[in-house]
Amino acid sequence: MHSTISSSTLHLGDRPVRRMGYGAMQLAGRGVFGPPKDRDGALSVLRAAVEAGVNHIDTSDYYGPHVTNHLIREALAPYPDDLVIVTKVGARRGDDASWNPAFSPEDLTAAVHDNLRHLGLDVLDVVNLRSMFSAHGPAEGSIEAPLTVLADLQRQGLIRHIGLSNMTPTQVREGQGICPIVCVQNHYNVAHRGDDALIDALAAAGVAYVPFFPLGGFSRLQHSRLDGVASRLGVTPMQTALAWLLHRSPNIALIPGTASLAHLQENLAAADLWLGPDDLSELDAIGGPTGGSIGA
Ligand SMILES: NC(=O)c1ccc[n+]([C@@H]2O[C@H](COP(=O)([O-])OP(=O)(O)OC[C@H]3O[C@@H](n4cnc5c(N)ncnc54)[C@H](OP(=O)(O)O)[C@@H]3O)[C@@H](O)[C@H]2O)c1
């Protein structure tokens, strides 16, 4: 017998969260810029997620910018006591929707205050420092200066816990030497397996790993093996991809993004999906460090 994943939790610092959470990025307009196409729909998705038991929502003030934080506040404030809202700092949007680094002490301090104001909070549960050394993924470079700024804001009581995002293993080790790191949020899914060793090291250290693009992000996962396992189990390929992540390691917490109520329900149901050894070995064979043999 296996234990049901839906009731299982892990900790982000001292805050317990269910392993199936929700990522709010997809609620902003096209290109994560501007207002949503369907504002009422976006508010409904957020409320439905929390009503279904989601207590971990991922956001950033640079989604929109400000759009997802405003939606979260409108839909959910006053917030349930157990809700953990995780945000990110380190980037700024240009007027042309570009994503630009914002790593100076002034930028980071302003970003923390903007998140507090737009979410309507006195303290942020978790703030991820999001590296922007390269537009294409993690790239080496010291994070000492920006992380020290966040650690100072934590000492001032504005941040409860600190995480890292889009970081290399070297940067994670550097960060852990500067302040306690409660989670790492990097690009990872059944096809994009570059962080396998990092996930295992973080699990051994009791640090949560939160994969972004769990369903492939802007290029949805497609693979004949994913389809095959899903059809054998009578579920969808996206549910199978989420269940694989939950089985991959007990320190993984999920934040799949959707603006669709139907997809939200489908994703939440994946928390109860059990994969057997044959399913797992078939799915394991999909991945590679940079995306394996994934299509589209
Ligand atoms: N730290 C970082 O640098 C970083 C970067 C990217 C994202 N993130 C965070 O990670 C979260 C998750 O990433 P993501 O939303 O970009 O990518 P994702 O969860 O991999 O995929 C979202 C896409 O999949 C679709 N989708 C969701 N559920 C589906 C289902 N059951 N069936 C079919 N399609 C489905 C969504 O479209 P529909 O709306 O039509 O369902 C959306 O286009 C974000 O919300 C954000 O909070 C962080």
The ligand as a Gaussian input file, in Angstrom:
#p B3LYP/6-31G(d) Opt

LIG

0 1
 N       11.431000      30.840000     -10.932000
 C       11.243000      31.003000     -12.217000
 O       12.116000      31.463000     -12.947000
 C        9.941000      30.579000     -12.819000
 C        9.816000      30.513000     -14.212000
 C        8.605000      30.083000     -14.733000
 C        7.559000      29.771000     -13.905000
 N        7.708000      29.868000     -12.550000
 C        6.605000      29.482000     -11.642000
 O        6.287000      28.132000     -11.909000
 C        4.884000      28.001000     -12.114000
 C        4.620000      26.869000     -13.063000
 O        5.182000      27.143000     -14.330000
 P        4.316000      27.485000     -15.613000
 O        2.923000      27.808000     -15.228000
 O        5.041000      28.506000     -16.387000
 O        4.411000      26.164000     -16.442000
 P        3.698000      24.724000     -16.316000
 O        3.011000      24.590000     -15.006000
 O        4.709000      23.740000     -16.712000
 O        2.657000      24.765000     -17.514000
 C        1.639000      25.687000     -17.586000
 C        1.009000      25.513000     -18.965000
 O        0.397000      24.226000     -19.034000
 C       -0.985000      24.362000     -19.301000
 N       -1.658000      23.382000     -18.426000
 C       -1.741000      23.386000     -17.083000
 N       -2.419000      22.316000     -16.637000
 C       -2.779000      21.609000     -17.732000
 C       -3.485000      20.418000     -17.938000
 N       -3.981000      19.727000     -16.906000
 N       -3.688000      19.969000     -19.207000
 C       -3.196000      20.665000     -20.256000
 N       -2.505000      21.810000     -20.124000
 C       -2.296000      22.290000     -18.884000
 C       -1.362000      25.760000     -18.978000
 O       -2.359000      26.215000     -19.853000
 P       -3.878000      26.469000     -19.349000
 O       -3.882000      27.795000     -18.667000
 O       -4.667000      26.418000     -20.599000
 O       -4.210000      25.343000     -18.419000
 C       -0.064000      26.499000     -19.231000
 O        0.012000      26.869000     -20.585000
 C        4.461000      29.376000     -12.634000
 O        3.096000      29.608000     -12.437000
 C        5.342000      30.297000     -11.832000
 O        4.728000      30.571000     -10.585000
 C        8.885000      30.252000     -12.009000

